[in-house]
Amino acid sequence: MKKLVKGNIALCEGAIAAGLKSYFGYPITPQNEIPAYLSKKMIELKRVFVQAESELAAANMVLGAAVTGVRAMTSSSSPGISLKQEAISYMAGMELPALIVNVQRGGPGLGNISGSQGDYFQSVKGGGHGDYKLIVLAPNCVQEMYEMAYDSFDLAEKYRIPVMILTDGIIGQMMEPVDFNRPEREKLLIPNWALDGCKNRPPRSLKSLLMKDGDLEKHNFALQEKYKTISQNEVKYETFEISDADIIICAFGIAARISKSAVCLARKNGIKVGLFRPLTLFPFPSKEISELSQRFKNFLSVELNHGQMVEDVRLAVNGKANVEFLGKAGGGIVTELEILDKLKNFL
Amino acid sequence: MNKILSKPESLKDVSLSYCPGCGHGIIHRLIAECVDELHLREKTIAVAPVGCAVFAYDYFNFDVTEAPHGRPPAVATGIKRTNPDKFVFTYQGDGDIAAIGMSETIHAANRGENITVIFVNNANYGMTGGQMAPTTLIGQITQTTPFGRDPKRDGYPIKLCELLATLDGTTYLERVSVFNPQNIIKAKKAIKKAFQCQIDEKGFSLIEVISQCPVDWSMSPLEAIRWVEEVFIKSFPLGVIKDKIDEK
């Protein structure tokens, strides 16, 4: 049976069902439902909830829980995610699995509290210091908030990597019926690299500091190999009405939701349009877009920012097709009529 | 023949990277002895700082994690809340704990986290070559106070124990030193008491160890311990700052 809930709540339920042991958060709009909901749920379940003194501390508490091999997460919105970058870089270097949720709002700076997609670069190109990647998941509905939160921990543990769910204030706040269809995860094993006291084994340490000549270079090569493997195995995307399309819209998250309506509207107006939606932003479906650009000659990237993912679309297309952009930032929302106008002028 | 003194099991048999005459080696040993005596080694998860003790995981013979600069109390909170049956302590210097990490320190203390903090105060940033620390004394010359610390420009030395004593969340705070055998024995007693405080689930304890840093103070080891005795501990008086163990 489906239940009508907000995106932020569905995300909490997904994480809890996946066996989330520890949550650390800090208040910021538009993600406040997450700490509020978990402050009750986690305590009732005899799990850990701490309201931290800062975003920095919350992210470092996640780091602390993660070194002991349990499922831990934090959530925030854009300005707060900037503050968490220190711990995120450390976790990437220390190869710690964890979930970080960004319910994006308008920026730069304090911005506003409307939904936005301005943190694409920050999420997929780094964010913190050093050469690293996160697995970045982009839900476009409340059901996917639940499912991606649930699946994120298996991914994080499989590759020992922090996973980010990059969503936004619109999906976080909107209500939709959700099928809570995932089984409760119980009795999760503590991995063999975790710190749990050196009983009957030699002591372990977890670190990102590698001062011996050549060690950090080797570590970086190993990280890049891991990211390559992730790119080969974990790309997820969805297509809609692309077989006969003259134009393919590329969009993620809420922008993909609006674009899907625009595709239907455009087809009623006789314009053959399809939608390509990445579900994973890292790994990005570059190979798939590259293949599409052999057959399709027009791409339009629609985003709630001033052109971020479009750069990755252009890299994938690599000059083989025409790539245009439509977007708005700072809480502005691209409408399906605006997309239709753009499509009409496109051909 | 009986062996009456040996290396603690909690210390690895490696040479330490600390400078000649530095206090860190003594403090490491005291911690290791206390961990052994309280049979905590196999349930310990320690948190190393950024600073001179950044390589602590290479010296202690138990599980240790790295933490970003100043964040050990937050990292320790994450570890201990998730694993209340483990023994968790942080090892931090003055810059780590009272400058970049002051917020994490105060809030972990205020929440009364059931962890132990070992705070090594040597009045300067040792690892980076001896810059002014929050605990640098008035008039003390460092790499970034070439004319001596001037309160008008640089503020005053922070007395962390006294500051934390005002918080209801703290249980046991003591300032000790390691400049002579008598004080080393006192320091060990304080560390052991703080560890016991955590075992008994009495909440947050912090031991501030006034330590010597001859190289960055541009002194010989002997001059350095004399300076601790004659100057340093005049500004940072030794003793129990707060003890509410019996009330918690």
Chai-1 contact restraints between the chains, C-beta under 6 A:
chainA,res_idxA,chainB,res_idxB,connection_type,confidence,min_distance_angstrom,max_distance_angstrom,comment,restraint_id
A,S22,B,T82,contact,1.0,0.0,6.0,A-B,restraint_1
A,V48,B,R81,contact,1.0,0.0,6.0,A-B,restraint_2
A,V48,B,T82,contact,1.0,0.0,6.0,A-B,restraint_3
A,E53,B,S103,contact,1.0,0.0,6.0,A-B,restraint_4
A,E53,B,H107,contact,1.0,0.0,6.0,A-B,restraint_5
A,A57,B,A74,contact,1.0,0.0,6.0,A-B,restraint_6
A,A57,B,E104,contact,1.0,0.0,6.0,A-B,restraint_7
A,N60,B,R71,contact,1.0,0.0,6.0,A-B,restraint_8
A,N60,B,A74,contact,1.0,0.0,6.0,A-B,restraint_9
A,N60,B,V75,contact,1.0,0.0,6.0,A-B,restraint_10
A,M61,B,A74,contact,1.0,0.0,6.0,A-B,restraint_11
A,M61,B,T77,contact,1.0,0.0,6.0,A-B,restraint_12
A,M61,B,G78,contact,1.0,0.0,6.0,A-B,restraint_13
A,L63,B,V75,contact,1.0,0.0,6.0,A-B,restraint_14
A,G64,B,V75,contact,1.0,0.0,6.0,A-B,restraint_15
A,G64,B,G78,contact,1.0,0.0,6.0,A-B,restraint_16
A,G64,B,I79,contact,1.0,0.0,6.0,A-B,restraint_17
A,A65,B,G78,contact,1.0,0.0,6.0,A-B,restraint_18
A,A65,B,T82,contact,1.0,0.0,6.0,A-B,restraint_19
A,V67,B,T65,contact,1.0,0.0,6.0,A-B,restraint_20
A,T68,B,I79,contact,1.0,0.0,6.0,A-B,restraint_21
A,T68,B,T82,contact,1.0,0.0,6.0,A-B,restraint_22
A,T68,B,N83,contact,1.0,0.0,6.0,A-B,restraint_23
A,V70,B,T82,contact,1.0,0.0,6.0,A-B,restraint_24
A,E86,B,P68,contact,1.0,0.0,6.0,A-B,restraint_25
A,Y90,B,P68,contact,1.0,0.0,6.0,A-B,restraint_26
A,L195,B,I45,contact,1.0,0.0,6.0,A-B,restraint_27
A,L195,B,D63,contact,1.0,0.0,6.0,A-B,restraint_28
A,L195,B,T65,contact,1.0,0.0,6.0,A-B,restraint_29
A,G197,B,E42,contact,1.0,0.0,6.0,A-B,restraint_30
A,G197,B,K43,contact,1.0,0.0,6.0,A-B,restraint_31
A,G197,B,K86,contact,1.0,0.0,6.0,A-B,restraint_32
A,C198,B,E42,contact,1.0,0.0,6.0,A-B,restraint_33
A,C198,B,F62,contact,1.0,0.0,6.0,A-B,restraint_34
A,C198,B,D63,contact,1.0,0.0,6.0,A-B,restraint_35
A,K199,B,E42,contact,1.0,0.0,6.0,A-B,restraint_36
A,P203,B,N61,contact,1.0,0.0,6.0,A-B,restraint_37
A,P203,B,F62,contact,1.0,0.0,6.0,A-B,restraint_38
A,P203,B,D63,contact,1.0,0.0,6.0,A-B,restraint_39
A,R204,B,D63,contact,1.0,0.0,6.0,A-B,restraint_40
A,S205,B,Y57,contact,1.0,0.0,6.0,A-B,restraint_41
A,S205,B,V64,contact,1.0,0.0,6.0,A-B,restraint_42
A,L206,B,T65,contact,1.0,0.0,6.0,A-B,restraint_43
A,K207,B,E66,contact,1.0,0.0,6.0,A-B,restraint_44
